[in-house]
Amino acid sequence: MISPKLVEVGRHLNVNIITNSEIKTVDGEPGNFTVTLVNHPRYIDPVKCTGCGECARHCPVTAVNRYNKGLDDRRAAFIEYPQAVPLAFGIDTDTCIGCGLCENMCVAKAIQYDDTERESTITVGSIILASGSQGYDPSKLDFLGYGKSPNVVTSEEFERILSASGPYRGHLCRPLDREEPKKIAWLQCVGSRDTNKCGNGYCSSVCCMYAVKEAMIAKEHAHCDLDCAIFNMDIRTFGKDYEKYYLRAKDKDGVRFIKSRVHTVTEIPETGDLTVRFVNEAGEILEETFSMVVLSVGLQVPETSKLLAQQLGIELDQYSFVQTNPFTPVSTSREGVYTCGVFQGPKDIPGSITEASAAACAAGSDLSAARGTDTKVIVMPDQQDVAAETPRIGVFVCNCGINIGGVVNVPEVADYAATLPYVAYTDQNLFTCSQDTQDKIKEKIIEHKLNRVVVASCSPKTHEQMFMETLEACGLNRYLFEMANIRNQNSWIHSKTPAIATQKAKDLVRMAVARSATLKQLKEKVISVNKQALVIGGGVAGMNAALGLGKQGFHVALIEKNNTLGGFSRMLHHTIEGGDIQVYLNDLILEVTGHENIEVITAANVTDFSGYKGNFTTTVVFGPENEKRTIKHGIIIVATGAREYTPTEYCFNQDPRVMTQVQLGDVLEEKGAAELASVVMIQCVGSRNAENVNCSRICCQNAVKNALIIKKQNPETNVYVLYRDIRTYGLMEDFYKEARNLGVIFIRFDSDNPPQVVPGADGMQVFVKDHILQRNLEIEADLVVLSAGMVAEDTTDLCGIMKFNRNPEGYFIEAHVKLRPVDMPGDGIFLCGTAHGPKLITETISQAQAAASRATTFLSKSEIKLSAITAQVDTEHCVKCLTCVRSCPFSVPVFNTEKQVIEIDEAICHGCGICAGVCPRETIQLNYYENDQILCKIEALLAGGM
Amino acid sequence: MGSVHGKTSGSVMVVGAGIAGMQASLDLANSDYYVHLVDKLPTVGGMMARLDKTFPTNDCAM
């Protein structure tokens, strides 16, 4: 999943990647910082290096492979991993013996032994700190046996063990004897939730989920019925749909979850197996033997990041995460410097990506006056029309150093290509991707009047765009290009049989040449972008999204169905950290309503909607008079929110002494806790049950927050929290600990045996079974407080009109849960706040800023060039069977009832080709992949005589 | 907000080229700012490039 991002960053004209470098000093002020960098030597010039790998193949020195966590070796000349960006090797001088072999072997002359440390200076307006985390090193915890028993590994090491590119090629093996384990134990909270032994009091937020994942994947890899056990204090699967994942592991895959913190791990010397000693919930001391133990290590801030913060004068918290405010989650203590990802606080990948976009929004807002002043633009010459010309194909065969040339007889392939139909020029290059070869290709295109180009080299995934740009740079349409992959799909896999590899290279080139002759010039549609935004929902999410856009200079229409702004936050008083929500909310409303770029429309409902990215039209009816208004806008941000679940359980609505946490918040705000003698809180009301499988994420911290308020106001009040798993993730763990220290009593109950509430004349009686005491308890209570979950606002009408997709719980579905957490599947539509899923106010703010950032990537452009690879319908021969309408995953083909034809709008077509594939009459063709453009390749292959 | 003394720069420095740093860089670069993406390692990618699969979809991390 990360590879396309690596390529995109690597190829982006306006991203300058500076590797092997650290920050020395930062001077100046927000908007105009001068940064001095220390550039450590790489010893291989990344501009000249083509990534062919000859240096590593000939390097005689073995070094520990940091990428595979030391579980295997690499050479002193190395690249971290095959997909690395920049795709350039480096020399590890700690192990290099300076033998000179790599320098002799490097055809690109990229080795530079005399490379030295340098300094460089850059000027920037804003700074974003995203220096991430490292796994906790468990060597200090000697009772776990890490570092002594080879079969005790960290979760990071286990990731590499499972990986196909890892030390054991993805075979599930234990390090000691490379035997497949029969039983694996995961020990949770190693380096997290532990102030005693490691000082990391916080919860790392991700370990429960990754342990569940590792157990599931290990079971998939195993040849036997692998037994997986996860030893945990609480299972914290609090994210969107994470509870379903946990239940799948537990109920379907048979992963065992044992509520215990392990006492010791002891190796059995004869077998290398490990005896795990632990106390179960009933207090019995047990021992169980496993073939392997995985330590679920927590996330922590590396020393280098602490140093960085010191150099920049950034305040860190007690655990060295960046100190932030609950209402400005990506701002650091230094103006103009922002943060995101795990340096901000422990979080998972979607959370990091969301926060990264939020930081981009904040950093960009400061500099909007200078937008576009430093960016580079490539101006392409006008395209020449070659449609009427006979194909004149140029074939460039790559040696890729000796990657291809060392196996395939490249001159022979080039000579062969010259004999193929329409081929007007052939050449072979040492590295076809190098900059000087691009210039050479341009020269030859002009000199030989070439109108089609074939490159026989590596993968189009990494190199096609670059070659297409080379064509454009000499006025040729980019779609007149074709690639043959004679490296990844040939020389690498047939390296032992050069004659066969050469023959296959000829076959691949013949196929590519045949297809090339059929390629057509395609015109990319250019659509204009309306620079106005529509934000739906005027709660904390919608208002922050609107502000994020307004500050970047875009006009926003913010529509809210109620008469006032504020949404669900109007019901809340304080964040768990003590931030005053009402003060924040009032300031926010003032800022939004006073902003020159934001127009607030209240009591508004959407009645009509049409259009596509860049060009939407929405009609709203608003105000007491039901006025009608049509808004034209380029993007949409959906922020319709959620509310507290109204319980049907535990006599709620029947007895005034039973209330929700939000109602308790009101009681504490108005009357305080002075009159309360005993309060019982019940968790997971309306969550983690048959009706709503998911965890509502916020209720545990809500209970802890209110319990703390009660205990601080009136230490005499008895507070009981009846829970299943306490999910005070991240830095909120400290508040859970504080609540326990102040005497709040936490009692775990089983979902099969929930508490009973019996209202009496004097008070309430609550019955619950305590697992530790193994006894039924009866608790007297003045108040029973239900930690009610969240439910999405009803958006049925809105979705009927705007065609947004929701999950069964009514939350909107994002484009990709991991990599595109605030994008909706439709282009130009974004999502934030509790409309996406339950979340805290702080998380809502960063997600709203993230949505604004994603929207800005659209709105900052005047026009968008669309891919020409879209589907076209031959309406004359179409029989209107509607198969395409039913098959398209993006609902693009529609039947126009007036014109009686199928229409595919190229502005919204994703070019996936499914409709072309399923059309029984073959009346749909996908540009660039038309039937004859594919069939001719097969014919060319068969023409070689197979 | 502009710079008090000098002119406002249209560039941003992102420190750390993991998934967060890359996303921040791409958003900014696609919003017409120039980005210097700095990392101490020889490659971008950070911790995510060292994972096997990712939850909750079990997609390959790479």
Interface residues (C-beta under 8 A of the other chain):
Chain A: M1 I2 S3 K5 L6 E8 V9 G10 H12 L13 N14 V15 N16 I17 I18 T19 N20 S21 E22 I23 G28 E29 P30 G31 N32 F33 V35 L37 H40 R42 Y67 K69 I79 E80 Y81 Q83 A84 V85 P86 A88 G90 I122 T123 V124 G125 S126 I127 I128 L129 A130 S131 G132 S133 Q134 E156 E159 R160 L162 S163 A164 S165 G166 M209 Y210 V212 K213 M216 I217 G239 D241 Y242 K244 Y245 T304 L308 C340 G341 V342 F343 D348 I349 S352 I353 E355 A356 S357 A359 A360 C361 A363 G364 D366 L367 A369 A370 R371 G372 T373 D374 T375 K376 Q552 V817 K818 S853 R854 T856 T857 S860 K861
Chain B: M1 G2 S3 V4 H5 G6 K7 T8 S9 G10 S11 V12 M13 V14 V15 G16 A17 G18 I19 A20 G21 M22 Q23 A24 S25 L26 D27 L28 A29 N30 S31 D32 Y33 Y34 V35 H36 L37 V38 D39 K40 L41 P42 T43 V44 G45 G46 M47 M48 A49 R50 L51 D52 K53 T54 F55 P56 T57 N58 D59 C60 A61 M62
